[in-house]
Amino acid sequence: MELIPGLPNDVGLECLIRVPHNDFPSAASVCRSWKSEIELPSFRNHRRSAGLSRRIIVMVQSQVDSNRKLGLRKYSVAPVYRLTVYEPETGNWSKLPPIPGFSDGLPLFCQIAPVGFNLVVMGGLNPENWEASNFVFVYSFLSATWRRGPDMPGCTRSFFGCASDNDRRVFVAGGHDNEKNALRSGLMYDVAEDDWTSLPDMAEERDECKGAFHRGRFYVIGGYKTLMQGQFGKSAEGFNLLTWQWEVSEDEFLGADTCPRTCVDGGDGVMYMYQDGAVVALDHSSRTRLPSDMDSVPCIIEWGGRLLAVGSVGYGEGHGVYVLDLKSSTWVKREVPEEYSGHVQSGCCFT
């Protein structure tokens, strides 16, 4: 069946890959052949090869209370988090629909990961009673709908490392159980098959670690052991997908005993993080000071050869966004509507 009547299929496909990503749900509802084509992994690859894929940033961000007192923004004692979307190329901001059953806000400290045209949300704490959960939800940008995935197997896991290969798999490792015992175990979630696989245990327990895909491996960075509460380590372990084994970093992966939550792969083979007022390369190749009006950075997100830093721009003010060009080491400030200036807990980039 022709994608577009009267046109060869290759020409029809060239038309279809030019549909903006936010119009995918409408395009997929036109007919079965369009839906089937859009859902193919090759469709995403074709868009990318043609230079038509537009990167978008998804963030776990707190809602802003527009009421002010004495000139300062007011936040609730327990901030309500939602998923926001930022398109750096257009400057557009928007928000995703709430997860079914979580209309009053996301689970606190939940993790998110991009997988193809899907956003995976997992874990977190119930904002009403602070109980941990192993929930998994998947949002499809193709249909603009949520579905429930299978829960993370095993013990209830919190503050774990999480990252995806951007294709079909999400990797999870470390964190702690309900008794605050740091974990060595790991898991892999195949979004296409909708099932979980256990990974071999890591060499060390790693609570409050950071997960990142780096040089083709799933890295679990830093964290601390059960008996070393809050005393972060400097090491990292990388999971080799070919050998199905963990490889412990021989050198100190982090330059200091610090929380690794801002660690990010820059897309250039180098890991970066926020440290002492600067974005530093962990291979010591660069150190770029933050702009003068930004005093802290809780979240850094890679964006096509650039790093998007989200952080505080002054006492009593909301969070702002600066973009660091890794080649020129220069910062560019981005406009942020007040509605989207809340605290950002984490974020990821879709390509």
N, C-alpha and C positions, 0 to 999 in steps of 0.2 A: 504493500500500500504506500502511495506517495505521501511524503510529509506535507507537501503543499501541492494540490492538484495542478497539473500542467507544467510542473517544474521537476527537473531531475532531482533525485534524493540528495545528491551532494550539494546542489544549490539550495535546496530546502533546509539542509542542515546549517549551511552558512548563514541563513536568515535566522534560524532558531537559536544559534549560539550567541546572537546579538541581543537577545531579550535580556533586559536588566534583571539582576538576581531577585529584586523585590517583586518582580512580576512573574516569577516561576510558578507560584500557585495558580495564577490565572491561566498561564500558558498550558500547564499540565492538565487543566480541566477542560481544555478545548476538545481534545479527542484522545483516544487510547494510544494512537501512534506517537503523538507528541509526548504524552506522559511516559510511555515506555522509553523513548529516546532520551528525554531529560534525566530519567533515573539511571541510565547507564553510566558506569564509571568513565567510559570513553568520552562522554559528553563533557564532563568537567575537564578532562585532559585536553580535549579539542579547544575549549574556550581558553585554557591557559596557553596552549601553543600559539593560538591566534592573538594573544595579548589582550584578550577581552575579559579575563577574570578580574573582578574588582575586589581588592582586599577590604574586608570589614573587620572591625574590632568589636568583640562582645565582652562586656564587663559585668561583674557582680558589684552593684553600686547601691548605696543607701539612698533612700528617698530624702528629699530636702524639705524641711519645714519652712515655708515661706514667711511665717511670722517672725518677727525680730524683737529683741528686747535689748535696750541700751546699745543699739547698733550692732549687736552680735547675732549671728544666725543661731536659732534654737534647734537642737536635735533631741529626740526622745532618748530616754534612758537606755532602751533597747532599740537600736536603729532597725528600720524595716528595709530589707534589701530586695532589689529586683534586678532583672537582666536588661541592660541597656546596650544599644548598638550604635557605634560611631563609624561613619564612613569618612576616612581621612581625605580621600580624593575629592569629595564634594562638600565636606564639612557638615553633612546632615547627621542629626541625632534622632534616635527613636527608641522605643522599648518593646520588648517581646511580651506576648501575652503571658499571664501567670501560669505556673504549673498547676494542673488540676489538683485541687485539695490544698493548695498553698496560696490562696488569694490574698492572705494577709502578710505575705512575704516569704522569701526563700529560707530554707534551712540555713542557720548561721554557719559560716566556714565551710559551705559546700564547695565542691571542686567542679570545674568545667573544663571540657576539652573539645576541640574541633575534629570532626571525622567526616571528610567529604562534605556533603551538604547538610550534615547533622551536627547538632550541639548536644553533647552528653553532659548531664548534670548528675552528680552522685554524692552521697553522704551528707554530712552536716548535722547540726543540732537543732532540735525543735525549739523555736524562739520562745515558746510558752513555758516549757519545763526543762529545757536544756538537755533533753535525752538525745543520745546519738542514734542515728539511723543508717541503714545500708541501702536506702532508696536509690534507684536509678531511673532517670527520665531522659527521654531523647526527643529533641525538637527538630523537626524537618523543615528546612527553609524551602523545600520544594512544595510542600503541602500546607505550610504554616500551621502545623498541628503538633501536639504533644502525644507521646505514647509512653506507657510504663514499660521499662526494661526489667529483666530479672535482677533481684536484689544481689548485692555483693555477697558471695558466700563466706562462710566462716564467722568468726567473731565480729561483733559490731566494732567498726574501725573509724577512728577520728584523727584529724590532723595528719593525714597521710600524704605521700608524694604521688603525683598524678600527671601523666602526659600522654599524648597520642602520637601515632605515626602520621597523622593527617589523612590517612587513607581509609582504614577500617578498624583499627585496634586502639584500645585505651589500656594503658598500663598503670597499675596501682601497687605501691609498696610502702612498708613502714607505717608510722602512726602509732596509736595506742588503743588498747581495748577498754572495756568499761571499768576495769580495775586500775587503769592508768599504767598498765604494763606496756613498755615500748615493744614494737613488733619487728620481726625480721622477715615475715612472710610477704609474698607478693602475688598479684593476680593479673590476668589479662582478659579484657572484655572484647569479644569480636562483635561489632555492631551489626554487621551483615548477617551473621549466623545467630545473633542474639543469645550468646552463651558465654560462660566464663571458663577459664582454664587457670589452674594453679601454676605459679612459678616456683622454682627452687628458692629456698630461704637465702637471704643475704648473709654475709659474714658477720654483720653487726646489727644490733637493734637501732632503729632510727625513728625517733618521735619528732614531730614538727620538722620533717625533712622537706626538701623541694624536689619535685620530679621535673625532668626536662629531657627532650630528645636532642641528642648531641652527637654529631658524626655517626649517625646510623644506629646509635645505641640509646636505650632508655637509662638515663642516669638518675640516681637517687643521691641527693647532695646534702651533706651536713646532718643535722638532727642530733639527738642525744639519747643515751641509754636510760633505762629505768632508774638506776641508782645515781644518775648524774642529772637530775631534773633541772632543766633550763641551762645547763652547761653545754653549749653547742660544740660539736666537733668540727674538724677541718676537712675530713676525708669524704670520699664519694665512692659509689660503686656503679659500674655500668653493666647493663644486661645485654649480652651479645645474642641477637636473635638467631644467628646462624648456629652457634654452638649450644644455645639454650643454657648459658652459664653466666654467673656474675663475675666481673673482673674488678678487683679492688684497685683504686687509683694509688699508684706507688708514691706519688708526691702529695703534698698537702694541696688539695683541690681549692680550698678557700684559704685566703691569706691570713685570716684571723678567726678566732672562735666567735662566730656571729650567726645570727638567724639568717638562713639562706633564702628567705621567701622572695627576694627580688631577683634571684639568679635567672638568667634567660639566655638562650642561644641566639646570637645576633644574626644567624643566617650566613655568616662568613667564616664558620668554623671556630669561632671564638665565643666563650661564655663571658657575660657581663653581669654586674650587679651594682646596686647602690651602696656606697660605703663612705661615711664621713664627708658628706656634702658633695660627692662626685659620683659619676658613673665610671666604674673601673673595669678594665679587661682583666680577666683572671689569669691570662698568660703574661700580664704586666706590660703589654704592648701599648696601652693608652690609659689616660686618666683625664676625664673631662669634667670640670667643675659645673655644678648646677647653675642655672640663671640666678641672679641675685635675689629675685622675689620668690623663689621656691625654696622652702626650708626643710622639707622632708618628702620622701618618695616611698609610699608603701607598695607601689606596683609599677613594673616595667614590662612592656609588651613589644616583641619584635614585629616590625612592619616593613618588609621588603627592603632590606639594607639600611633600615633606620630603626631607632628605638623610641617608642612612645612612652614618656614618663608622665605618670599621673600623681600629683601630690599637692600638699598644702601650699598656698600662695600668700600666707599671712595669717596672723592670729585672728580668729573669728570669721575668717573668709572660707569659702568653699574650695574645692580642689580644682586645680587648673591642669592644662595639658601642654606639654612641650614635646617637640619632636627633635631628636638628635640624629643628624646625618653622620653615619659612621665614617664616611670617606673624608669629609671636610671638618669633622668635629665641631660643627656649628649647631646651635639651637634655634628653633623657630617656634614661637608661641602660637597656639591655636585658640580660636574662640570657643568658649564653652557657655551655652545657655545656663542660666541659674538653675533651671530644673534638673540639669545634669551635672551639677557641681558637688554632688554628695561624695562621701568617702568611697573609694574603690578598694575592694578586698582582693580581687584577682581579675585576670582577663586573659583573652586568647585572640589569635588572629586567624581568620579564614582566608585562604588564598584561592 
